Amino acid sequence: MDTKLQEALQLFTDVMIYGQNNVYRKVENELYRELSMEQIKMLNVLHRYGPLTSKELTEMQGTHKSATSSRLKKLLEKEYVQVVQDKKDKRVKYVELTELGAVVYKETEEQVNEYLRTVLAGIKEEEIDQFIFIFQKVKDLLKNQS
């Protein structure tokens, strides 16, 4: 593999790992004691993509069905999500955020964004534009692979 590409892949992986771990540790609040990072990710997916089936959630998060079920059970108990039947096909059930879940997600998102703003404060606007361009390209390439 090309050395530059390998370096880019390693940096991408490092950013993903360190980014998630640092955000989870640094953002101190009640929600982060109450929710796991995986549960927060599930709220994020539901917030961004709307009601999804359990299978769709599993695929989007790249987990096993049992992990999705466990997270959903905990989020249902906290009343952050609810299950609704499809109006046309009663066999299909969707998971969606409740009003409380949307509020909780918004709070976590605001705190994460505030933390990341301080971390990334030294990055110039043109560098942010480059970052957006490159990550959009990577996202498009990944979407085309699935």
C-alpha positions as protocol buffer text, in pm:
chain_id: "A"
residue {
  index: 1
  type: MET
  ca { x: 0 y: 0 z: 0 }
}
residue {
  index: 2
  type: ASP
  ca { x: 119 y: 349 z: -78 }
}
residue {
  index: 3
  type: THR
  ca { x: 297 y: 505 z: 223 }
}
residue {
  index: 4
  type: LYS
  ca { x: 97 y: 830 z: 210 }
}
residue {
  index: 5
  type: LEU
  ca { x: -232 y: 643 z: 190 }
}
residue {
  index: 6
  type: GLN
  ca { x: -131 y: 422 z: 481 }
}
residue {
  index: 7
  type: GLU
  ca { x: -40 y: 733 z: 685 }
}
residue {
  index: 8
  type: ALA
  ca { x: -376 y: 890 z: 597 }
}
residue {
  index: 9
  type: LEU
  ca { x: -562 y: 575 z: 703 }
}
residue {
  index: 10
  type: GLN
  ca { x: -372 y: 559 z: 1030 }
}
residue {
  index: 11
  type: LEU
  ca { x: -446 y: 925 z: 1103 }
}
residue {
  index: 12
  type: PHE
  ca { x: -814 y: 873 z: 1021 }
}
residue {
  index: 13
  type: THR
  ca { x: -831 y: 577 z: 1260 }
}
residue {
  index: 14
  type: ASP
  ca { x: -643 y: 767 z: 1531 }
}
residue {
  index: 15
  type: VAL
  ca { x: -876 y: 1066 z: 1504 }
}
residue {
  index: 16
  type: MET
  ca { x: -1180 y: 839 z: 1529 }
}
residue {
  index: 17
  type: ILE
  ca { x: -1047 y: 656 z: 1835 }
}
residue {
  index: 18
  type: TYR
  ca { x: -898 y: 952 z: 2021 }
}
residue {
  index: 19
  type: GLY
  ca { x: -1185 y: 1179 z: 1924 }
}
residue {
  index: 20
  type: GLN
  ca { x: -1456 y: 955 z: 2065 }
}
residue {
  index: 21
  type: ASN
  ca { x: -1261 y: 869 z: 2378 }
}
residue {
  index: 22
  type: ASN
  ca { x: -1165 y: 1230 z: 2453 }
}
residue {
  index: 23
  type: VAL
  ca { x: -1514 y: 1362 z: 2394 }
}
residue {
  index: 24
  type: TYR
  ca { x: -1663 y: 1095 z: 2616 }
}
residue {
  index: 25
  type: ARG
  ca { x: -1415 y: 1164 z: 2898 }
}
residue {
  index: 26
  type: LYS
  ca { x: -1401 y: 1543 z: 2876 }
}
residue {
  index: 27
  type: VAL
  ca { x: -1767 y: 1627 z: 2844 }
}
residue {
  index: 28
  type: GLU
  ca { x: -1873 y: 1595 z: 3204 }
}
residue {
  index: 29
  type: ASN
  ca { x: -2240 y: 1600 z: 3279 }
}
residue {
  index: 30
  type: GLU
  ca { x: -2522 y: 1392 z: 3413 }
}
residue {
  index: 31
  type: LEU
  ca { x: -2615 y: 1256 z: 3070 }
}
residue {
  index: 32
  type: TYR
  ca { x: -2274 y: 1103 z: 3016 }
}
residue {
  index: 33
  type: ARG
  ca { x: -2301 y: 921 z: 3346 }
}
residue {
  index: 34
  type: GLU
  ca { x: -2645 y: 800 z: 3247 }
}
residue {
  index: 35
  type: LEU
  ca { x: -2580 y: 705 z: 2883 }
}
residue {
  index: 36
  type: SER
  ca { x: -2309 y: 499 z: 2720 }
}
residue {
  index: 37
  type: MET
  ca { x: -2127 y: 629 z: 2414 }
}
residue {
  index: 38
  type: GLU
  ca { x: -2307 y: 364 z: 2209 }
}
residue {
  index: 39
  type: GLN
  ca { x: -2647 y: 484 z: 2332 }
}
residue {
  index: 40
  type: ILE
  ca { x: -2553 y: 842 z: 2245 }
}
residue {
  index: 41
  type: LYS
  ca { x: -2449 y: 726 z: 1898 }
}
residue {
  index: 42
  type: MET
  ca { x: -2787 y: 556 z: 1857 }
}
residue {
  index: 43
  type: LEU
  ca { x: -2967 y: 877 z: 1956 }
}
residue {
  index: 44
  type: ASN
  ca { x: -2749 y: 1059 z: 1703 }
}
residue {
  index: 45
  type: VAL
  ca { x: -2840 y: 817 z: 1423 }
}
residue {
  index: 46
  type: LEU
  ca { x: -3211 y: 847 z: 1504 }
}
residue {
  index: 47
  type: HIS
  ca { x: -3186 y: 1225 z: 1523 }
}
residue {
  index: 48
  type: ARG
  ca { x: -3010 y: 1251 z: 1186 }
}
residue {
  index: 49
  type: TYR
  ca { x: -3193 y: 984 z: 987 }
}
residue {
  index: 50
  type: GLY
  ca { x: -3537 y: 972 z: 1146 }
}
residue {
  index: 51
  type: PRO
  ca { x: -3737 y: 664 z: 1235 }
}
residue {
  index: 52
  type: LEU
  ca { x: -3552 y: 342 z: 1151 }
}
residue {
  index: 53
  type: THR
  ca { x: -3617 y: -26 z: 1194 }
}
residue {
  index: 54
  type: SER
  ca { x: -3407 y: -219 z: 1441 }
}
residue {
  index: 55
  type: LYS
  ca { x: -3234 y: -387 z: 1147 }
}
residue {
  index: 56
  type: GLU
  ca { x: -3149 y: -50 z: 989 }
}
residue {
  index: 57
  type: LEU
  ca { x: -3009 y: 73 z: 1321 }
}
residue {
  index: 58
  type: THR
  ca { x: -2795 y: -240 z: 1350 }
}
residue {
  index: 59
  type: GLU
  ca { x: -2660 y: -193 z: 997 }
}
residue {
  index: 60
  type: MET
  ca { x: -2591 y: 179 z: 1041 }
}
residue {
  index: 61
  type: GLN
  ca { x: -2402 y: 122 z: 1364 }
}
residue {
  index: 62
  type: GLY
  ca { x: -2218 y: -183 z: 1238 }
}
residue {
  index: 63
  type: THR
  ca { x: -2310 y: -390 z: 1542 }
}
residue {
  index: 64
  type: HIS
  ca { x: -2480 y: -717 z: 1620 }
}
residue {
  index: 65
  type: LYS
  ca { x: -2855 y: -750 z: 1664 }
}
residue {
  index: 66
  type: SER
  ca { x: -2809 y: -832 z: 2033 }
}
residue {
  index: 67
  type: ALA
  ca { x: -2610 y: -511 z: 2097 }
}
residue {
  index: 68
  type: THR
  ca { x: -2879 y: -305 z: 1924 }
}
residue {
  index: 69
  type: SER
  ca { x: -3152 y: -477 z: 2126 }
}
residue {
  index: 70
  type: SER
  ca { x: -2969 y: -412 z: 2451 }
}
residue {
  index: 71
  type: ARG
  ca { x: -2919 y: -42 z: 2374 }
}
residue {
  index: 72
  type: LEU
  ca { x: -3277 y: -3 z: 2258 }
}
residue {
  index: 73
  type: LYS
  ca { x: -3410 y: -167 z: 2573 }
}
residue {
  index: 74
  type: LYS
  ca { x: -3220 y: 82 z: 2791 }
}
residue {
  index: 75
  type: LEU
  ca { x: -3327 y: 380 z: 2580 }
}
residue {
  index: 76
  type: LEU
  ca { x: -3689 y: 260 z: 2586 }
}
residue {
  index: 77
  type: GLU
  ca { x: -3677 y: 231 z: 2968 }
}
residue {
  index: 78
  type: LYS
  ca { x: -3551 y: 590 z: 2989 }
}
residue {
  index: 79
  type: GLU
  ca { x: -3825 y: 694 z: 2745 }
}
residue {
  index: 80
  type: TYR
  ca { x: -3574 y: 845 z: 2502 }
}
residue {
  index: 81
  type: VAL
  ca { x: -3706 y: 635 z: 2213 }
}
residue {
  index: 82
  type: GLN
  ca { x: -4033 y: 469 z: 2125 }
}
residue {
  index: 83
  type: VAL
  ca { x: -4139 y: 194 z: 1886 }
}
residue {
  index: 84
  type: VAL
  ca { x: -4415 y: 271 z: 1638 }
}
residue {
  index: 85
  type: GLN
  ca { x: -4586 y: 46 z: 1386 }
}
residue {
  index: 86
  type: ASP
  ca { x: -4581 y: 121 z: 1018 }
}
residue {
  index: 87
  type: LYS
  ca { x: -4922 y: 249 z: 910 }
}
residue {
  index: 88
  type: LYS
  ca { x: -4934 y: 33 z: 598 }
}
residue {
  index: 89
  type: ASP
  ca { x: -4757 y: -284 z: 712 }
}
residue {
  index: 90
  type: LYS
  ca { x: -4831 y: -371 z: 1075 }
}
residue {
  index: 91
  type: ARG
  ca { x: -4541 y: -619 z: 1081 }
}
residue {
  index: 92
  type: VAL
  ca { x: -4287 y: -334 z: 1040 }
}
residue {
  index: 93
  type: LYS
  ca { x: -4187 y: -140 z: 1349 }
}
residue {
  index: 94
  type: TYR
  ca { x: -3981 y: 176 z: 1361 }
}
residue {
  index: 95
  type: VAL
  ca { x: -3773 y: 321 z: 1641 }
}
residue {
  index: 96
  type: GLU
  ca { x: -3792 y: 697 z: 1679 }
}
residue {
  index: 97
  type: LEU
  ca { x: -3683 y: 961 z: 1926 }
}
residue {
  index: 98
  type: THR
  ca { x: -3937 y: 1079 z: 2180 }
}
residue {
  index: 99
  type: GLU
  ca { x: -3958 y: 1448 z: 2268 }
}
residue {
  index: 100
  type: LEU
  ca { x: -3749 y: 1374 z: 2577 }
}
residue {
  index: 101
  type: GLY
  ca { x: -3497 y: 1183 z: 2365 }
}
residue {
  index: 102
  type: ALA
  ca { x: -3467 y: 1476 z: 2125 }
}
residue {
  index: 103
  type: VAL
  ca { x: -3403 y: 1714 z: 2416 }
}
residue {
  index: 104
  type: VAL
  ca { x: -3144 y: 1481 z: 2568 }
}
residue {
  index: 105
  type: TYR
  ca { x: -2971 y: 1438 z: 2234 }
}
residue {
  index: 106
  type: LYS
  ca { x: -2967 y: 1814 z: 2174 }
}
residue {
  index: 107
  type: GLU
  ca { x: -2805 y: 1870 z: 2515 }
}
residue {
  index: 108
  type: THR
  ca { x: -2531 y: 1617 z: 2445 }
}
residue {
  index: 109
  type: GLU
  ca { x: -2474 y: 1756 z: 2096 }
}
residue {
  index: 110
  type: GLU
  ca { x: -2438 y: 2112 z: 2229 }
}
residue {
  index: 111
  type: GLN
  ca { x: -2187 y: 2003 z: 2492 }
}
residue {
  index: 112
  type: VAL
  ca { x: -1984 y: 1799 z: 2244 }
}
residue {
  index: 113
  type: ASN
  ca { x: -1983 y: 2088 z: 1996 }
}
residue {
  index: 114
  type: GLU
  ca { x: -1874 y: 2332 z: 2267 }
}
residue {
  index: 115
  type: TYR
  ca { x: -1586 y: 2103 z: 2365 }
}
residue {
  index: 116
  type: LEU
  ca { x: -1480 y: 2049 z: 2003 }
}
residue {
  index: 117
  type: ARG
  ca { x: -1488 y: 2423 z: 1933 }
}
residue {
  index: 118
  type: THR
  ca { x: -1226 y: 2474 z: 2204 }
}
residue {
  index: 119
  type: VAL
  ca { x: -1015 y: 2183 z: 2077 }
}
residue {
  index: 120
  type: LEU
  ca { x: -1028 y: 2302 z: 1716 }
}
residue {
  index: 121
  type: ALA
  ca { x: -1000 y: 2675 z: 1786 }
}
residue {
  index: 122
  type: GLY
  ca { x: -654 y: 2696 z: 1628 }
}
residue {
  index: 123
  type: ILE
  ca { x: -766 y: 2566 z: 1289 }
}
residue {
  index: 124
  type: LYS
  ca { x: -801 y: 2830 z: 1017 }
}
residue {
  index: 125
  type: GLU
  ca { x: -1122 y: 2867 z: 816 }
}
residue {
  index: 126
  type: GLU
  ca { x: -955 y: 2754 z: 492 }
}
residue {
  index: 127
  type: GLU
  ca { x: -833 y: 2440 z: 671 }
}
residue {
  index: 128
  type: ILE
  ca { x: -1188 y: 2373 z: 787 }
}
residue {
  index: 129
  type: ASP
  ca { x: -1305 y: 2410 z: 425 }
}
residue {
  index: 130
  type: GLN
  ca { x: -1040 y: 2155 z: 318 }
}
residue {
  index: 131
  type: PHE
  ca { x: -1147 y: 1922 z: 598 }
}
residue {
  index: 132
  type: ILE
  ca { x: -1512 y: 1944 z: 492 }
}
residue {
  index: 133
  type: PHE
  ca { x: -1422 y: 1883 z: 128 }
}
residue {
  index: 134
  type: ILE
  ca { x: -1207 y: 1579 z: 202 }
}
residue {
  index: 135
  type: PHE
  ca { x: -1445 y: 1422 z: 454 }
}
residue {
  index: 136
  type: GLN
  ca { x: -1741 y: 1475 z: 221 }
}
residue {
  index: 137
  type: LYS
  ca { x: -1545 y: 1295 z: -49 }
}
residue {
  index: 138
  type: VAL
  ca { x: -1461 y: 1008 z: 188 }
}
residue {
  index: 139
  type: LYS
  ca { x: -1825 y: 988 z: 298 }
}
residue {
  index: 140
  type: ASP
  ca { x: -1943 y: 972 z: -63 }
}
residue {
  index: 141
  type: LEU
  ca { x: -1690 y: 699 z: -146 }
}
residue {
  index: 142
  type: LEU
  ca { x: -1798 y: 497 z: 158 }
}
residue {
  index: 143
  type: LYS
  ca { x: -2167 y: 537 z: 73 }
}
residue {
  index: 144
  type: ASN
  ca { x: -2102 y: 417 z: -281 }
}
residue {
  index: 145
  type: GLN
  ca { x: -1937 y: 103 z: -146 }
}
residue {
  index: 146
  type: SER
  ca { x: -2245 y: -9 z: 47 }
}
